[in-house]
Amino acid sequence: MTDTSYPPGARIEVRDAEWIVRTCVPVADGHKITAVGASEFVRDEEAVFFTDLENVGLLRPEETVLEQDGTPRFAKSRLFLEAVLRRTPLPQTERGLALSDRFLLDSLVYQQRPAELALRGVRPRLLIADVVGLGKTLEIGLILAELIRRGRGERILVVTPQQVLEQFQRELWTRFAIPLIRLDSVGIERIQQELPAGRNPFTHYKRIIVSVDTLKNEGKYGQHLEHMHWDAVVIDESHNLIGESTLRNRLAKLLARRTDALLLASATPHNGKAKSFAELIQMLDPAAIVDEEKYEAKQIDHLYIRRTKISPEVRDQMGAKWPDRGPSVPITCAASDAEEKVFEELTQVWLAGNARPGGPVVDSRNRLFPYTLLKAFLSSHRALQTTVANRLRNAKEDREIRALTTLKELADQITDKDSSKLDALVAELEKIGVKDGNRVVVFSESVETVHWLADVLPKRLKLPAKAVDRMLGSGMTDQQQMEIIERFGLSGSDVRLLVTTDVTSEGVNLHRQCHHLIHYDVPWSLIRIEQRNGRIDRYGQRHQPQFSALLLTSRVDGVKDDRTVSAKLLEKEETAHHAFGTAEAITGEYRPEAEERRLIQDLLAGKTVEEAVPDEPLDDLLADLLGPVDGQVTEGAPARADVPRLFADTREFVGEAVDTLNLLPGLEDDGALLAFTPPKDLVHRLSALPADYLRTHHIKKRMKVTFDRDLATRKLAEARDEKTLWPDIAYLSDLHPLVDWVTDKVLVQLGRQTAPVVAARVDEPTYLVQGVYSNHFGQPTVVEWMAVVSGRVLPDKMPDILADAGVGPDMTNTGRPIDLDPLTARIPDAVATARRHLEERRAHYDAEIVAPLNDYRDHLESWRQLTLDIAHVSQRKREETRVDDTVERQQRLLDSLQITGEPLLRVLAVLVPQEAAQ
């Protein structure tokens, strides 16, 4: 069969009914078309057609039927033209941003930069490596919105850690009106009940968010993922993907091959090794790097973006919207007598090493373990008790068993009343005012410490038990974790204090109702300290973030108490934050675990913290890669897309459509709030909305929406005072399903292959024609809006022609009959003129599209040769196979992005002189 594409918005005839194409993608033997019914018996029905199984006819523009518009002010025609403009995806050649100011968020240029960068490339594939707190989720939302507007975001998969599933889902819905179905443990169970056995759950919904731990279950989901293709895949906290042998790594590489757009997000995007960072970059572009051990930022700066809070553009735009953080205040706690005995034992027995009479307690293979004991004790006596007990179960050497037994006896003698840090914590919490409603998050590295504090603090603070929540990683389901985070974010909840392990230190927003954070114990990692602080020091924080840390001190000679390491790391993290915007700049490590291990090794070697952790950025490859990349961006705001429109804004379009077509009977409209009972066909579409949102506000029975940004923002804030973080009034962005439904309703009003005739300020009949060239994926590469008059295409843009012709809300429709026969007779000539115009410009279109593709082809050949040049002789054959396979796959991709076939032409309307209707 002929390789004919069916661009979105095109009308097709299948099974003696007319349909409007929503998406079209190539499959093995033809095309897979998703469409919505346009003719009477299938109106609003959604369907999928395969061209190798169905007789799909693309309606010929020469056979267009003209229809006189009898509606007041030619409303039906104006609505139809606007709906076509909205439904037609922006072409491949449009690199400007179309929707950056259409959502419920501040218009910050720095948050728009990733979208600008993503749209520049051959494909939208980008690593967003902004530091903690800058708003990576919002940046991802903006990119996805632009892809949806381009017809490249129908099927979206978002993969996140389980504790941020709902947070991410809620941000994309409340801010952008992008609905994601959450496949947590509850969501998966629900879908399994709905689907037949063996059915692919990822085909049930087109936009999904799922945790990485759920998705990496290869036995359960691997076979389904192998057969899926996504328009866009997002992987949050993508540094967790690194490691050739991990399930997460294999999952990421699979998804990278099965998607057009790939967005990776991480504030710490690798483990300190150039090869690991290269691994992430190669998921975006397998031919980006020649030597995985040696490459420069300028080679890959089109594939990643990184800013800090002190980056000029960020700092200049933030102003008072994000207060500067307060100092990290150390709270020294003098050890009690019982605690001093443990310090003495640790100092003289465990940490003395070779200086201990009789030699070290442990052999060289376990030389780090004494520091494990020290860190457990600096957390709490409960943590030390558990650590010692666990070690005793596996200890075999008598000397170690005796030392552990003695240490256990000393730890067991410490009671809660002997804990000086507990006393100091209680005093600090009272000073902050938890009883008065102020919220605090308390971090500890130890699960035992978290359990202990969560149990003892309510009584010590004279608070009800439900005022103190605890958050753990292992032992808690995804649903439990999300419920805890939601409770802490609700101003109306009873929770005043969240005690948590570092499971909460990555990705979780805790700043909505909280600006106080206490380190009950201090990680021996600047990165981890920074990650913790970033939970409340982030974009959207309205108060100055306040940090404090409890430091246990001792009088024992030679002791290594919290002054030895923790106090100094607090100072260094604060200095690095203010001077460089991130602690990674000076650590030389990019994983908390590696950073802590190296520090302990340096301490064992006799170094001080000052010697082990420098004060200035390191001069190495990764420091260069992850330094500020403001040079990537252009001056001024990102370019805006040239988006043709007939109505001033979405509110005007939806309002006129609802009134003219009576789409929402019983609508209540007070000028800001729209409330109504959704019709059945709209209810069907609402099934794709977040389940919690639907259930909480009974949306399928009564919808409340608004175009008023101030009202929507206020409702979003008020939701935090209720029992849910889901606002009851949704903001109607261009992407909201209601706007989508209204647009489809408008499109199906005209009959099959019909175009309206409108009396306007023109001198002779003017035929409005749409011309679309597509690529092999069915994505529009070129879209031309043409006005044809007397055998020529007018040079002006169609919106300008419509404006000059007076097509707008002030029009008058006399309703007098127009002779349609001569207008119909001239349609073939108008179509032929439009086709000649497109064919004459084909070379121009090809050049515009092919130029960046040819640049990448040149890069591919250069990459191939350089890669083989450095290959070891023994690996030459294997490298040739790998490289040739990569080049072949990338070449196929480039071929698929070129213009294919003939243009789709469609007559949209005919403007006639006003006297013709008189």
N, C-alpha and C positions, 0 to 999 in steps of 0.2 A: 504494500500500500504506500501511497505517497506520504512523505514525512511532513504532514500538515499539523501545525500546532493550533491550539484552541485557547487564545489568550483570555485571561480573566476579564469578564464583562461582555465577552462575545455571546451571541445567541446561537444555540444549536437546536436541532430538531431530532428527538429520539422518541421512539414508540408513539409517533403521531402527537407529540406534545412538545412545547417549547420550553427551553431551560436556559438559565443564565449561568455561564461558566464562572465558578469561584476560583478553582485552581486546576492546573493541568500539568502533569509530570510524565515524562517518558517511562515506560516499563518495557519488559522484554519484547513484546510483540506489538507495541503501539503506544497508546497513551491512556493514563488513568485520569479521568475527569471527575471532579466534584462539582455539583451544580445545584441550583435552587430552582424549583418549578416556577414558570412564568405564565403558562396558559391555565385556563379555568380549572380543569380537574386535578392539576398537580400543583396549583399555586401554593408557594411557601414550603412545599415538600423538599427535603434535602435528599440527594441521590448521588451514587457513584457509578460511573459508566467506564467500561473498558472498550476501547475502539476496536479491539480484535474480536469482541463478542457482540457488540451492538452496532447497528447501522446509525452512525452519528453524522448528521448533515450540518455543515456550517452554512448558515443562511446567507444567500448571495446578496450583496448590497444593491445590485442593479434591480432586484425585485422588491425593494423597499416600498411599502404601502404608506401613502401620506394620509394624515388625519388632521382635520381642522380642530384646533383647541377651543372649546367653548367656555372654559372656566374663566371667572373674573381675573383680570390682570394677567391672563395667560399663566396662571399659577402652575397648572399641570405641566406645561412645557418647561417652565423655569426650573421646577423641581426635578423633572426628568434630566435635564442637562446637568444640573448640579450633582445628581445621583451618579450619572455616568462619570463625571469628573472625579468624584470621590471613589467610585468603585475601581477605576482604572489605576493600577499600581504605577508608582513613579518608575521611570525607566532606569536601566542600568547606568546610563550616562549622567544621571542626576546625583551629584555628590553632596549637595547642600542639605541642611537639616530642615525637615518639613514640620515637625511637631514639637520642637523643643520648648515652646512656650504654651503648650496646650494641656499641661498637666498640673496636678496639685502639689507643686513643689516650687521652691525659689528658683528663679532663672539665674543660675550661676554658670558663667562661662566655663570655669574649670571642670564642672561636672558634665559639660557638653563635649569637652575635648575628646574623650574616648570614642564617642559616636562619630565625630569628625574624622578621627584616625581610622576607625573601622571601615568607613565608607570609601576611603581612598584606595583600598587594596583591591587586588583581583577578586578576593573573596573576603567577607567580613570575619576575620580571624585575629583575635587580639588577647593578650595577657594584660589585665588591669592589675597593676602592682602597687597602687597607691597605699600609703601607710595606713595604719589603724585609724578609723574614725572619719575619713573624708567623704564617705558615702558611696562605696562601690556598688551597693545594691541599686541605688538611684541611677548611677551611671549605666549599669546593665539594663535597667528598665528603659532608659532613653534609647539605647541601641536596639533593643527588641522592638520598641515602638516604631523606629525608623524602618526596621526590616519588615514589620507587618504592613506598613504603608507602601512598601515596595513589592508586596506580594511574596515576600521571602521569609515569612514568619508564621505560616499556618501551623506547622508542627514544631512544637517547642518542648524540649526536655531540660529541666533544671535539676541539677544534682548538688545537694548540700549536706553538711553534717546534720544529724537528726535533730539536734537541739535548736536549730534555726529554721526548720522547715516552715512552721507557721509564720514566723517573723518575716521570712522572705516572701511567702505567699501573700501575706497581708499587705506588705509594702507595694507589691506589684498591682494588687487589686485596688487598694484605697488611693494610691497615688496616680496610677496610669490606667486603671480599668482593664488591666490584662488579667484574665482569670486563669489560674492554674489549679488543676485538680491535685490534691495532696494525697499521695500514696504512702501514708504512714501505716502503722499496723492496723489501724481502724479502717482507713480508706481501702487498703488492699483486701481486707476481709469483706467489705461491702461490695467491691467490684467482683470478687470471686463468687459471691452469691448471685450476682446479676448475669455473669457470663457463663456460657456453656463450658464444660470441662475441656481443657486444652486450648481454649481461645486465647489469643495474644492480648494481654491486658493493655498493651500500649497502643492498640488500635481502637480501643473503646473511647478514649478521649484524645484530643489532638494537642492539648497543652498540659503538661504534667510536671509536678515537682515531687522528687523522691529522694530519700537519704542515700548516701553513697554506700552505707552498710547494708541497706536493703537491696540495692541494685547489684552489688558485687556478688550476690548469691548466684553463681554461674549455673548450678544445677537447676535452679528455679526459673531464672530470667535470661540466662545467656542465649538460649536458642531463640527466644523472642527478639532479643536485641540484634542478633545476627541478621535478621530479616527486616529490620526497620531502617528507614531513612528519615532523617530529621532535617527540617529547614535550619534550626538553630539548636545548639546544645550549650548550656551554661554549666560550668563546674566551679562551685565556690570552694574556697580553701584548697586550691588546687595543688599546693605544696605537698599535700598528703598523697599525691599520685606517684611521687618519685620512688623509684625502686623497681628494677626490671622484673623481679620475681613476684611482686605483690599482686593480689587480685585487683586492687584498686588501679594499679598501673595498667594491667591488661584491659580492664574495663574502659579506662580513659582512651587507650589507643584504639579500641574497637569503636567507641563513640566518635573519635576524631575522624575515622574513615567513613562513618555513616552519616555525616552532616555537612551541610554547606557552610553555615556560620558556626564558629566555635569561639566561645568566650570563656577564658580562664580568669579566675580572680584569686589573689592572695597578697597579703601584706608582707609575707615572708616567702618569696617564690622559689626558694631552693635551699639546699642543706649545706651551702658553703663550697660546693664543688662545681666548677665550670661545666663539667659533663652533665650534672643534674639539671642545671638551668637550660642547657642545650636540649635536654630531653623534653622539657616543656615546650620550648620554642619549636622543636621538630614536630610536635603534635599539631601545631598551627600551620607549619610549612615544612615538610620533610626535606626540602632542598634549601633551607635557609642558611645552614652552617656547614662549612667544609670540615674543619677540624674541631671536634667537640671539646678539646682541651685548650684551644687557643683561638679566640675570635674577639672582635671589637664591637662596641655598642653600636657604631654607625652601620654595621652590617645588618643589624636586626631591629633598629629603632622604629621601623614601621610595624613591628609585631608586638610591641609592648609599650606601656606608658606608666610612669611612676612619678608621683608628686608627694610632698610632705606638707605639713601645716605651715612651714616657713617658706615654701615655694612662693615666689613673688605673686603669681596670679591668684593662688589660693589665699594668701595673706591679704591682698588688696581687696578681694571680693567679700571675704568673711566678715570683716569689721566687727560689729558687736553681736553678730548672729551666733558666734561661738566664742564665749569668754576664754581668755587665757587661763590655763590651769594654775592652781595654787601650788605652793611648795610641798615637797614630800617631807612631812614633819616626823622626825623620829621621837618615839616615846620610850624612854629607857625604863626598864623594869629590873630592879636589883633582885637577884635570885634569893629565894628564901633559904633557910638553913638546910632543909631537906633537898632542895635543888642544888645547893652548893656541894653536897656530898656526891651527887651525880657528876657535876662538873669536875670535881676532883678525881673521881674514878676514870672518867673519859680522858682527862688530861694525862694522868700518870700511868694508866694502863693501856688504853686503846690508841691514843694519839701520840704516845711517846716514841713509837717505832723502835728503832735500834737503840735508843737511849734507855729503854725500859730494861731493868735488870732481868736477865734471862731471854732478852730479845723480844721481837714483836709477838703479839698474841696470834696474829694470822700470818699466813705465808704470803709470798709476793704475788700470788695469783689473786688474792683477796685484799690487796693493800688499800683499795678504795672503801672497803666496808666500814672501817672506823668512822669515816666521814658520813656514811649512811646513818650510823648510830647518832653522831653529833647532830645532823640535820633533823633527825626524828625528834631528838630531845629539844632542840630549839623550836620545834613546832609545839610539842606538848608532852607531858609525862605519859599520856595515854598512847600517843604515837610511838614513843620509845618502848613501852611495855609490849605493844603488838609486834614491833620490829624484832625485839629480843626473843619473844616467844616463837616467832616464825623461824628465826635462825637456829634456835635450840633444837627444833624438830629435825633439822638436817645436819647439825654439827657432829663431827666425828672425832676431832682432836680433843683430848682431855683438857689441855691447857685452855683452849677456846671455850669449852663447855664450862669450866670452872669460872672463867672471867665473865661469861654470859650470865651464869647463875648469880654471881655477886651483883652484877649490874641490874639484874631483874629484881633482886631483893631491895636494892636502893630505890629503884623506880616505883616498886609497889608500896614503899613507905610514903610516897608523896600523895597527899590528898588534894582535893580541889581547893581546900583552904590554903594549901602551900603554894598554889600557882600564882606567882606575882603577875604574870601576863594576863591571867583571867581577871584579876582585880583591876589591872590597868585598863583592860578592854571594857569592863563594866563602867568604870569611871568615865572613859572616853565616850561611850554610848550615851551615858546620862548627860554629859556635857553637850553632845550634838543635839540631844533632845528627841530620842526615839519615842519617848512617852508622849511627846507633844505632836507626833505625827511625822517627824523627819525620818527619812529612810536611809539605810546604810547597807552596803554590801561588804561582807568580811570574807577574805580569801585565805585559804590554807592549802598547802600541798598534800596534806594527810587526810585520808578518808576518816581515820579514827578521830582526829581532831575535830573535823566537821561534825561527826555524830555527837561527840562529847559536848561541843559548844551549843549545838542545837538543842540538846537535852537540858543543859544547866542554865542557859541564859534566860529563858522565860522566868524562872523562879528568882534568879539574882536581880533581874530588872523589874520584877513584879509585873510582868506582862502575861497575857493569856498565851497558851501554847501555840495557837494559830497565828500569833504575831511574828513567830520565828519560823522561817522556812529553810530547808536544806536542799542543796542541789549536788547530785553526784553523777558520775559517768556510768560506770558498771553498776548493775543492779537496778537501774531505772529504765523503764520503757521510754520510747520516743514520746508517747502521749503524756507520760508523767513529767518529763522534762519540759515539754512545751507548756503544760498547765502551770508549772512553777514559775516559768519566765513570764507568762501572761499575768499571773496574780501579782507579781512584783511590779509590773508595768501599769497596773490599774490603781488610780488614786483612791478609788472607793473601796479597795480591798483592805483586809485587816492586817496584811503583812507589813511589818516595819523593818524587819531584818532578814537578809538573805545570807546564809552561811554556805559557802560553796568551795568546791575544789577547782582546779584549773580547767575542768571540762567547760567552764563558762568563760574562759579567757579568750576564746576565739569566736568572733563573729556575732556574739550575742549583744543585743542592745539592752542596757540596764539604766540608761540615762534619762528616761522619760519622767520618772518621779524621784530620781536619786542623783545627788551630786557629792555624796560622801563615800569614800572607799578606805577600808582598813586592811592592811596586810598583817594578818595575825602571825604569819611567818613569812619571811622574805625569800623568794626564789634566788638561787645563786646563778641567775641569768638575767642580764639586762633586757633581753628580748621578752622574757616572760613577765617581768615587771611592767614593761611597756604595754604588752598585750592586756594585762589586767587593768592597768590604768585607762586603757582605751575603751573599756566597757562604759565608763561614764564621761570620759573626755572625748567627745565625738560630735560631729555635726548634728545640730538640733538641741544640744545642751543649752539651757537658758540661764544656768547659774555657774559660778566659778567652781570647777571641780576641785574637791578638797581630798588630799591623800595623807594618810598617816600610817606608820608602821611600828609595831611593838618589837622592841629590841631587848632581849634578855641579857643581862650583864652579870659578871661574876668577879669575885675578889681573888680567885685562885691564881697562883703564879703560873704564867705561861699558858693560861687558858685561851681557847679559841671560842669566844662567845660571839654574840651578834655584832659586836664592834669590829671584829676581825674582818668579816666579809660583808655582812648584810648592810651595815651602815654605809660602808664605802660604795657598795653597788647602788644604793639609793641615790647617793650624791652624783655618781657618774651617769646614771640614767637620766636624772634631771638635767644635768649639764648637756648631755648629748641631745636631749629633746629640744632644748632651747637653742642650741648652737647649730645642730645639723638636721633636726626634724625627726630623727630616728636613731635608736641605739645601735642598729646594725652597722652604722657607718664606722663605729670604732671597735666593735667586738672581734671582727674577723671570723665570726661564726654566724650561721643563719638558721640554726635550730637550737632551741633552748637546751635540749638534752646534751647536744655536742658541746655547747658553750659551758654548761656546768661541769661536764666531765673534764674538759681541758683545764678549767680553773682549779679543780681539785688536784689534777696531776701537777699543775704548777705549784700549788701549795705544798704537795708532797716533795717537790724538788727544792723547796726552800724559798720560793718566790713570794713576794707580798702581792696583795690585790692590785696595788699601784703598778707593780711591775708586770703583772699578768694581763691587766686590762688597760690599754693606752688611753690617752685623752684626745688624740687626734685621729682622723680617719686614716685607715690603712690604704696604702698605694698598691692596689692589686687589681686583677681583672674584674672580680665581682664587685669591688667597691666602685669601679668605674661604671659597670653595667647598671648598678642599682643606685647610683648617685642621681641627683636631680636631672630630669630629662625635659626641662622646659624648652630646650632648643627644638624639640619635636614639633611644637605647636606654632601656628602662624600668629601674626600680630592681630589684635582685635578679635571680635567674636567670630565663631564659625560662620561660614557662608550659609545663607538661607536658600532653601530650594525654591525654584520657580513653580509654584503650585497654582494652576489655574482654578479659579472659583467664580461662581456667579452670585452667591450669597455672601454677605459680610462675614458671617461666622456660623458655627454649628448651631448655635441657639436659634438664629433666624431661620435656618434651613429646617430644623426639626419642628419648630413652632408652626411654620407655614404648612409643612407636610401633615402634621397632626390635625390642624384646623381644616385644611382643604379636603383631605381624604377621610376625615373623621375616624382616625386610627385608634383613639383612646376614649371611647364613650365614658362619661362620668369623670373625666379628668378634673382634678382640683388644682388650680394654678393661682397662687397668691402673688405672682410676680417674681418669686424666688424659688419656692418649693413646688415641685410637681408631684402629685400623689394620685395613684390610680390602681385599679385592679388589672393586672396584665392579661391580655388575651391569650387564648390557649396556645397559639403558635409561638408567641413570645415566651410563654412558660416553658415550652419545650427547649428553647434555646438557653434558658436560665439554668438548665441542669449542669452546664459547664462551669457555673460559678462556684466559688469556694463553699463547701458544705456547711461550715460553721457559720458563715455569713447568711446563707439561705435559711438555716435552721433558727438562728438567733432572732432574726427580724421577720420571719415568715414572708420572705420576699415574693414567693410564688402566689401569695394571696393579696399582698398589698406592697407596691413598690413606691419608694420615696427617692426622688432624684433632684438634682439641681445643676444649673449652669453657673451659679453664683459661687465664685472661688472663696469669698469671705465666709459664706455660710458653710460651705463644705469643710473649710479649714477649721472653723469653730466646732463643727460636729465631730471632726476627727479628734480634736482635743477633748471634747466632752465625753467621747466614748471611753476615755481612760478613767472617767469618774464613775462609769457604770460597771456592770459585771462582765463586760466584754470589751475587747479592743476594736471590734468591728463597728464603725459608725452606721447608724440606721439610715442616713441619707447619703447616697452615692453621688460622686461628682461625675458629670457627663462629659468625659473627654471624647475626642473623635473616635476612640477605640471601644467605647462602651457598647455592649451587646444591644442596648436599646437603640443607639444611633445606627448600628449595623442593620437592625431589623427595620427601622424606618426607611433606610436607604433601599433595602430590597423591596419593601412595600411600594415605594415610588416607582421602581423600575418595572414592576409587573403591571402597572396601570395601563400602559399602552399595549395594543394588540401585537400579535406575532409579526416581527420584522416591520414595525410601524414607526414612523417618524412624524412629529407634530409640525404643523404649519403655523407660523406666528407672524402677525402683522407688526412691522417695526419701521424705524426710520432708515430705510434703505431705498436706493434708487431703482434697483432691479433685484430679481430673485437671487438670494444668496444661500448656497447649500453648505451646511455645516457638516464636515466629514472628519471622522477619526481614522487615523492610520497608525497601525501598530506592527512593528517587526519584533519577533521573539527569538530567543535562543533555543537550544535543544531541550532545556528544562521547562520550556513554556513560559519563561519569565520575559516580560517586555524589555527589550533592549533599546528600542526607539519608540517614542510616542509623539505623533504630530497631530495637532488640532488645526484643521484647515478650513478656510472659508473660500468656496469656489464661486466665482462670478464670471459668466460669459466666457467659459473656456480657459480661465486662468485662476491660479491660487493667489489670493491677496497676501501681500507681504506681512501685514500686521498679525499679531497674535489674536487668537479667537476671543479671549476675554475682552480685549480692547475693542474688537469689532462689535461684540455684544453691547459693550458700554456705549459706544458711539451710536449704535442702533436703538438705544434707549430701552434695552431689555432689562427690566428690573421691576421692583414692587410698585412703581408709580405708573405702570402701563395701564392703558384702557383697552378693554376688549369689547368691541361693538357687537360681536357675535354674528355679523352679517356674513352670508355665504361667500366662500372663496372657490373659484373654479380650480379644482385640483388636477384636472386632466392634463393641461399643458405643463404644469409643474412636474407631474409624474413622468411625462414623456422625456423630460430633460435629465432625469436621474442618471441613466446610463452614461451620458456625456459628462456629467459632473463627477461620477465615479471614475471614469476613464482619465479625466483631467487630474484628479487627485492621485491616481495610480502613477501617471506619467511623472508627476511632481516627486513622488517618493522614489521612483526608479532613477530619476535624474540625480537625486541626492543620495542614492545608495552608496556611491563611492565615498561621499563625505561621512555618512553614518559608519561605514565599515572602518574608515580611517580612525574615526573617533573612538571606536570600540576596540579595534585591533591593536592600536598603538601600545596601550599598556600590556596587552596580551603578548605582543611581540617582544616587548622589553623583558617580560618574564621568560619567554622562550630563550632569549639570549642568555639570561641568568642561568637557566637550566643547563644549557650547554657548557657554560663556564664552570658551573658547580660540578658537573659530571667530570670534566677534565681534571679540575683541581683535586677532587676527591680521589680519583684514581691515581693521581700523581703522588699523593702522600700515603697510599695504601702499601702496607708491608707486602713483600714478594709472596710470602706464604699465604696471604689472605687475598691476593689479587683476584683470583677467580670468583671467590665468594663476594667480594666487593663489587665486581663488575655486574654480577647477577642482581645484587641489591640496588645498585645505582641505576642500572637499566630499567628495572621494574619501577623505581620511583619516577624516573623521567617519563616512562611510558604512561603511568597513571596521571601525572601532572599534564602531559600533553593532551591526553583524552579530555581532561577537565577543561583545558584552554579551548579545545575545539568545540566543546559543548557550550561555551559562553559566547560564541560568535553568532551573528545573525544567521538564521536558517529559513529557507522557504520564502514564499511570497508574503507580502504584507496583508494583514487583515484590514479591510476597509468597511466602514460602517457609516451610513447616512444618519445623522443624529436629529437634524431638524432643517427646516427651510424657512428663511425669513423672506417675507414678501412686502412690497411697498404698502403703506397703510391705505392708500387709495384703492388697492385691490380688494380690500374688505369693506368698501363703502358702497 
